[in-house]
């Protein structure tokens, strides 16, 4: 079947699914394969469940006119997404970075959707499967699309730009994340910078964090740049570090004076500022920008503040790397009262892992804490004077037995550590 013919089918059934457990009647089922699964084996199940069609790339032991055979299902999914993208002449805003990209994506979406019909990445479906699915979820009524791009090696962002073709780009930052795949911090900048390369080559528009000299250097040669930051930018703002929840005082570029967010941590300041910058660029009224940012409540264990048994829990357990860990530790260290750290190991750090975990231990030692608990990964391999556990479940039992009150507790770690379990 030719791509235009498949696209005609998609227009009749514009809902794509790769997981039969989530399939709804009328979906087109794409039978993806992975190291431990083969979607082709579930083609009959998908059709029996009401799938309009099933796209397969291996022979199946039944015949059905709703089967669409292709050489490579993943490649077909990506090509279909590219074809769909080509039908639009609207802004496609791509967001990548080592930290904060999901929060930034959510904030930008909140601001834009206050005024425009805006589609965005669901959750963190930001890889070679999630991005095509996101593009295919963009309805023909769309005014805007906001696409999150994750990456752990070079050439990955470049490949996503082929079928996303972003008109606008944001790199939140380039920190010490996925060092194993990128090969060090310079590799991270080169990999994330592939988004800038696309913007530069296609005369797109960049939203640039002016405070980060390395991003300014990386952006050279791009003509259309909207800057934001704490000083010397088109949109500027600062935060009051004495406040528990992030409070942003806007200094220039907008009539907004103050934004009282529901986010924890000064490290979220750039995420708020870029959302303001995007809103101003697309002429979203100030009052709508302010309301959107103040009404946004984080979820999925990202910069959440929850109260349990009289304690304030900063739950930031969705991801962790040296840069985000340092920011979170320094943020809670500034707070008043008793403070407890419960930190899980960082993954995908490669040869730098032990050194980076030790550096965090050294940072922790610079401040006073009621208790410090380190969980799993290379935290239990480095020299430290703190309480250590192999799993978050064990750490959770310890927490229950402590009966803390009036204490601020930071819970953070890489996704695989499942640090949210300490609260169960």
C-alpha positions as CSV (number, residue, x, y, z in Angstrom):
1,X,0.0,0.0,0.0
2,X,1.3,3.4,-0.9
3,X,1.6,6.1,1.8
4,X,-1.1,8.4,0.4
5,X,-3.5,5.5,0.4
6,X,-2.6,4.7,4.0
7,X,-3.1,8.4,4.9
8,X,-6.6,8.3,3.3
9,X,-7.4,5.4,5.7
10,X,-5.9,7.4,8.6
11,X,-8.2,10.4,7.8
12,X,-11.2,8.1,8.1
13,X,-9.9,6.5,11.3
14,X,-7.6,9.2,12.9
15,X,-6.6,7.4,16.0
16,X,-3.5,5.3,16.2
17,X,-2.6,2.7,18.8
18,X,0.4,0.4,19.4
19,X,-0.9,-1.3,22.6
20,X,-3.8,-3.7,22.3
21,X,-4.5,-3.1,26.0
22,X,-5.4,0.6,25.3
23,X,-7.0,0.0,22.0
24,X,-10.5,1.5,21.3
25,X,-12.9,0.5,18.5
26,X,-12.0,2.4,15.3
27,X,-8.2,2.7,16.1
28,X,-5.6,1.8,13.6
29,X,-3.3,-0.8,15.3
30,X,0.4,-0.6,14.4
31,X,2.2,-3.9,15.3
32,X,5.5,-2.6,16.7
33,X,8.3,-4.9,17.7
34,X,10.9,-4.7,20.4
35,X,13.5,-6.8,22.2
36,X,10.9,-8.5,24.3
37,X,7.6,-8.2,22.4
38,X,6.2,-8.6,18.9
39,X,3.1,-6.7,18.1
40,X,2.4,-8.8,15.0
41,X,1.4,-11.6,17.4
42,X,-1.5,-9.4,18.6
43,X,-2.9,-8.4,15.2
44,X,-5.9,-10.7,15.5
45,X,-6.6,-9.6,19.0
46,X,-6.5,-6.0,17.9
47,X,-9.0,-6.6,15.1
48,X,-11.3,-8.7,17.3
49,X,-11.2,-5.7,19.8
50,X,-12.5,-3.4,17.1
51,X,-9.5,-2.0,15.4
52,X,-10.3,-0.6,12.0
53,X,-7.1,-1.9,10.5
54,X,-3.9,-3.6,11.7
55,X,-0.5,-2.7,10.2
56,X,1.9,-5.6,10.3
57,X,5.4,-6.4,8.9
58,X,5.4,-10.2,9.4
59,X,3.2,-13.0,8.1
60,X,0.3,-13.8,10.4
61,X,-1.7,-17.1,10.5
62,X,-5.0,-15.6,9.4
63,X,-6.4,-13.5,6.6
64,X,-8.5,-10.4,7.0
65,X,-9.1,-7.5,4.6
66,X,-8.3,-5.2,7.5
67,X,-4.7,-6.3,7.5
68,X,-2.2,-3.8,6.0
69,X,1.2,-5.4,5.2
70,X,4.3,-3.2,5.2
71,X,8.1,-3.9,5.3
72,X,8.7,-2.1,8.6
73,X,5.8,-1.0,10.9
74,X,7.9,1.6,12.9
75,X,9.2,3.2,9.7
76,X,5.7,3.3,8.3
77,X,4.4,4.9,11.5
78,X,7.1,7.6,11.2
79,X,6.5,8.2,7.5
80,X,2.8,8.5,8.1
81,X,3.5,11.1,10.9
82,X,5.7,13.0,8.5
83,X,3.0,13.0,5.8
84,X,0.5,14.2,8.3
85,X,2.8,16.9,9.5
86,X,3.2,18.1,5.9
87,X,-0.5,18.9,5.7
88,X,-0.1,21.8,8.2
89,X,1.2,25.3,8.0
90,X,0.9,26.0,11.7
91,X,3.7,26.6,14.3
92,X,5.2,23.3,15.5
93,X,7.2,24.1,18.6
94,X,9.9,21.5,19.6
95,X,11.2,21.3,23.1
96,X,14.3,19.4,24.2
97,X,16.9,19.7,27.0
98,X,18.5,17.8,29.9
99,X,16.1,19.0,32.6
100,X,12.7,20.6,32.6
101,X,11.5,19.8,29.2
102,X,8.2,18.1,30.3
103,X,7.4,20.9,32.7
104,X,8.2,23.5,30.0
105,X,6.1,21.6,27.5
106,X,3.2,21.6,29.9
107,X,3.5,25.3,30.8
108,X,3.8,26.4,27.1
109,X,0.8,24.3,26.2
110,X,-1.2,25.8,29.0
111,X,-0.4,29.3,27.8
112,X,-1.1,28.7,24.2
113,X,-4.2,26.6,24.7
114,X,-5.7,29.6,26.6
115,X,-6.0,31.3,23.2
116,X,-5.4,28.7,20.5
117,X,-6.4,25.1,19.7
118,X,-3.2,23.5,20.8
119,X,-2.1,19.9,20.7
120,X,0.9,18.5,22.6
121,X,2.8,15.5,23.8
122,X,0.9,13.3,26.2
123,X,2.9,12.5,29.3
124,X,6.5,12.0,28.2
125,X,5.9,10.2,24.9
126,X,9.0,11.9,23.5
127,X,10.9,9.2,21.7
128,X,11.0,7.6,18.2
129,X,7.6,6.0,18.9
130,X,5.9,8.7,21.0
131,X,6.8,11.6,18.8
132,X,5.1,10.1,15.7
133,X,2.1,9.2,17.8
134,X,1.9,12.8,19.1
135,X,2.1,14.2,15.6
136,X,-0.7,11.8,14.4
137,X,-2.8,13.0,17.3
138,X,-2.8,16.6,16.0
139,X,-6.2,17.3,14.7
140,X,-6.9,19.2,11.5
141,X,-8.4,22.0,13.7
142,X,-5.0,22.7,15.2
143,X,-3.6,26.2,15.5
144,X,-0.5,25.1,17.3
145,X,1.5,22.0,18.2
146,X,4.0,21.6,21.0
147,X,6.3,18.5,20.7
148,X,8.6,17.3,23.4
149,X,11.8,15.5,22.2
150,X,13.9,13.3,24.5
151,X,17.2,11.9,23.5
152,X,20.1,9.9,25.0
153,X,22.5,9.8,22.1
154,X,23.6,12.0,19.2
155,X,21.7,12.1,15.9
156,X,18.5,11.3,17.8
157,X,17.0,14.9,17.8
158,X,18.1,15.3,14.2
159,X,16.0,12.2,13.2
160,X,13.0,13.6,15.1
161,X,13.3,16.9,13.2
162,X,12.9,15.0,9.9
163,X,9.3,14.1,10.6
164,X,8.4,16.9,13.1
165,X,9.9,19.8,11.0
166,X,9.7,22.2,13.9
167,X,9.2,25.9,13.0
168,X,10.2,27.0,16.6
169,X,12.6,25.5,19.0
170,X,13.5,25.5,22.7
171,X,16.4,23.9,24.5
172,X,15.8,24.2,28.2
173,X,19.4,23.5,29.1
174,X,22.3,21.1,28.5
175,X,23.2,19.3,31.8
176,X,24.8,16.1,32.9
177,X,22.2,13.7,31.7
178,X,22.5,10.5,29.7
179,X,26.3,11.0,29.7
180,X,26.8,7.3,28.8
181,X,25.0,7.7,25.5
182,X,26.2,11.2,24.7
183,X,29.8,10.7,25.7
184,X,30.1,13.6,28.1
185,X,28.8,17.2,28.4
186,X,30.1,18.3,25.0
187,X,28.2,15.4,23.5
188,X,25.1,16.4,25.3
189,X,25.4,19.9,23.8
190,X,26.0,18.6,20.3
191,X,23.1,16.2,20.5
192,X,20.6,18.7,21.9
193,X,22.0,21.3,19.5
194,X,20.7,19.3,16.6
195,X,17.4,21.2,17.2
196,X,19.3,24.5,16.7
197,X,20.8,23.1,13.6
198,X,17.4,22.4,12.2
199,X,16.1,25.8,13.2
200,X,19.1,27.5,11.6
201,X,18.8,25.6,8.3
202,X,15.1,26.3,8.0
203,X,15.0,29.9,9.1
204,X,13.0,29.0,12.1
205,X,12.6,30.9,15.4
206,X,14.4,30.2,18.6
207,X,13.4,30.9,22.2
208,X,16.7,31.3,24.0
209,X,17.6,31.3,27.7
210,X,20.0,34.3,27.7
211,X,21.6,33.4,31.1
212,X,23.2,30.3,29.7
213,X,26.3,31.3,27.8
214,X,26.7,27.9,26.1
215,X,23.2,28.2,24.6
216,X,24.0,31.7,23.3
217,X,27.2,30.3,21.7
218,X,25.3,27.3,20.2
219,X,22.6,29.6,18.7
220,X,25.1,31.6,16.6
221,X,23.9,31.9,13.0
222,X,20.2,31.8,13.9
223,X,18.5,35.0,12.7
224,X,15.2,34.8,14.6
225,X,15.8,34.7,18.4
226,X,13.4,35.6,21.2
227,X,15.4,35.8,24.5
228,X,14.3,35.3,28.1
229,X,16.3,35.2,31.3
230,X,17.0,37.1,34.5
231,X,18.7,40.0,32.9
232,X,19.6,41.4,29.4
233,X,16.8,39.6,27.6
234,X,13.5,40.5,25.9
235,X,11.5,38.8,28.6
236,X,13.1,39.0,32.1
237,X,12.0,37.9,35.6
238,X,13.4,36.8,38.9
239,X,12.2,34.8,41.8
240,X,11.9,35.3,45.5
241,X,14.0,32.4,47.0
242,X,12.4,32.8,50.4
243,X,9.1,31.5,49.1
244,X,8.2,27.9,49.3
245,X,6.3,27.9,46.0
246,X,7.9,29.5,43.0
247,X,6.9,33.2,42.8
248,X,8.1,35.0,39.7
249,X,8.5,38.8,39.5
250,X,8.5,39.9,35.9
251,X,10.9,42.8,35.1
252,X,10.5,43.5,31.4
253,X,8.7,42.4,28.2
254,X,5.3,42.0,29.7
255,X,2.7,43.9,31.7
256,X,2.5,41.0,34.2
257,X,4.0,42.0,37.5
258,X,3.9,38.7,39.5
259,X,3.2,35.1,38.8
260,X,2.4,32.9,41.8
261,X,2.9,29.3,40.6
262,X,2.1,25.9,42.1
263,X,5.6,24.7,41.3
264,X,8.4,24.0,43.8
265,X,11.9,25.1,43.2
266,X,13.8,28.1,41.8
267,X,15.0,25.8,39.1
268,X,11.6,26.1,37.5
269,X,12.1,29.8,36.9
270,X,13.4,29.4,33.3
271,X,10.5,27.1,32.5
272,X,8.0,29.8,33.5
273,X,9.9,32.6,31.7
274,X,10.0,30.7,28.4
275,X,6.3,30.0,28.7
276,X,5.8,33.8,29.1
277,X,8.1,34.5,26.1
278,X,6.2,32.0,23.9
279,X,2.9,33.5,25.0
280,X,4.0,37.1,24.3
281,X,5.5,36.1,20.9
282,X,2.1,34.6,19.8
283,X,0.1,37.6,21.2
284,X,-1.6,35.7,24.0
285,X,-3.0,38.4,26.3
286,X,-1.1,39.0,29.6
287,X,-4.0,38.1,31.8
288,X,-4.4,34.7,30.0
289,X,-0.6,34.0,30.3
290,X,-0.7,34.8,34.1
291,X,-3.9,32.8,34.7
292,X,-2.6,29.8,32.7
293,X,0.7,29.7,34.7
294,X,-0.9,30.2,38.0
295,X,-3.5,27.5,37.5
296,X,-1.1,24.9,36.3
297,X,-0.7,22.1,38.9
298,X,2.2,19.7,38.4
299,X,1.6,15.9,38.3
300,X,3.5,12.7,37.6
301,X,5.9,13.2,40.5
302,X,7.4,16.4,39.0
303,X,8.0,19.3,41.3
304,X,5.0,18.4,43.3
305,X,4.4,19.6,46.9
306,X,2.3,17.2,48.9
307,X,1.5,17.2,52.6
308,X,1.5,14.0,54.5
309,X,1.2,13.6,58.3
310,X,2.1,17.2,58.9
311,X,5.2,17.0,56.6
312,X,5.8,18.8,53.4
313,X,7.0,16.4,50.7
314,X,8.8,17.7,47.6
315,X,8.1,14.8,45.2
316,X,10.4,15.1,42.2
317,X,10.9,11.4,41.5
318,X,10.3,11.2,37.8
319,X,13.9,11.7,36.7
320,X,17.3,12.6,38.0
321,X,20.8,13.5,36.8
322,X,23.7,15.5,38.4
323,X,22.4,18.9,37.2
324,X,18.8,18.4,38.4
325,X,19.9,16.7,41.7
326,X,22.2,19.6,42.5
327,X,19.5,22.2,41.9
328,X,17.0,20.3,44.0
329,X,19.4,19.8,46.9
330,X,20.4,23.5,46.9
331,X,16.8,24.5,46.7
332,X,15.7,22.6,49.8
333,X,18.8,23.6,51.6
334,X,17.6,27.2,51.5
335,X,14.3,26.4,53.2
336,X,13.7,26.9,56.9
337,X,13.1,24.1,59.5
338,X,14.0,20.4,59.6
339,X,14.9,18.9,56.2
340,X,15.3,15.3,55.1
341,X,16.8,14.1,51.8
342,X,15.7,10.8,50.3
343,X,17.7,10.4,47.0
344,X,17.7,7.5,44.6
345,X,20.6,6.6,42.3
346,X,21.1,8.2,38.9
347,X,21.2,6.0,35.8
348,X,22.9,6.2,32.4
349,X,25.9,8.0,33.8
350,X,28.5,5.7,32.2
351,X,32.1,6.1,33.3
352,X,31.3,9.3,35.2
353,X,28.8,7.6,37.5
354,X,30.8,7.0,40.6
355,X,32.4,10.5,40.4
356,X,29.1,12.2,39.9
357,X,27.4,10.3,42.8
358,X,30.4,11.2,45.1
359,X,30.2,14.8,44.0
360,X,26.6,14.9,45.2
361,X,27.6,13.3,48.5
362,X,30.2,16.0,48.9
363,X,27.5,18.7,48.2
364,X,25.1,17.2,50.7
365,X,27.9,17.4,53.3
366,X,28.0,21.1,52.9
367,X,24.6,21.6,54.6
368,X,22.8,20.6,57.7
369,X,20.1,17.9,57.5
370,X,17.9,16.1,60.0
371,X,18.4,12.9,58.0
372,X,19.9,11.8,54.7
373,X,18.9,8.6,53.0
374,X,20.6,7.3,49.8
375,X,18.9,4.6,47.8
376,X,20.3,2.1,45.3
377,X,22.5,2.6,42.2
378,X,26.0,4.0,42.7
379,X,25.0,5.9,45.8
380,X,25.6,2.7,47.8
381,X,29.1,2.2,46.2
382,X,30.6,5.6,47.1
383,X,31.9,6.7,50.5
384,X,29.2,8.4,52.5
385,X,28.2,8.8,56.2
386,X,24.5,8.5,55.5
387,X,21.8,5.8,55.8
388,X,21.6,3.7,52.7
389,X,19.1,1.2,51.3
390,X,19.1,-1.0,48.2
391,X,15.5,-0.2,47.3
392,X,12.9,2.5,47.7
393,X,10.6,0.0,49.4
394,X,13.1,-0.5,52.2
395,X,13.6,3.3,52.4
396,X,9.8,3.7,52.7
397,X,9.7,1.3,55.7
398,X,12.4,3.4,57.3
399,X,10.4,6.6,56.7
400,X,7.2,5.2,58.3
401,X,9.2,4.2,61.4
402,X,10.7,7.7,61.8
403,X,7.3,9.4,62.4
404,X,8.6,12.8,61.3
405,X,6.5,15.9,61.9
406,X,6.9,19.5,60.6
407,X,9.7,18.3,58.3
408,X,10.4,19.1,54.7
409,X,11.4,16.0,52.8
410,X,12.9,15.9,49.3
411,X,12.2,12.6,47.4
412,X,14.1,12.4,44.1
413,X,15.8,9.8,41.9
414,X,16.0,8.3,38.4
415,X,12.7,6.8,37.1
416,X,14.0,3.2,37.5
417,X,14.5,3.8,41.2
418,X,10.7,4.4,41.7
419,X,11.4,6.7,44.6
420,X,7.7,7.6,44.9
421,X,7.3,4.2,46.6
422,X,8.8,5.6,49.8
423,X,5.5,7.4,50.3
424,X,3.3,4.3,49.9
